[in-house]
Amino acid sequence: MTKLLATLIAGFFAAGAFAQAPAAPAAAPTAPAKVEAKADMKAAKEEKKAEHKAVKAEKKAHAAEKKADKVAAAPASATAPVADKK
């Protein structure tokens, strides 16, 4: 019985000493990860912006080509003979 009581007292003493120990600083390692994540977000944003510009330029070129085709086709239909109406 005395061994059990001695073990319990030693356990409580160890738990009390552990609870009063200062915590390890965990905030220091997270700072570089936060900066890296921010840099990754910025790079992704720049990539998306560049892709959007490329798509916009491609659409603009396609619209200009379509307009040129339309202008080129207009005089051909204007010079076609018109059927007589009676």
Residue pairs with C-beta under 8 A, 6 or more apart in sequence:
none
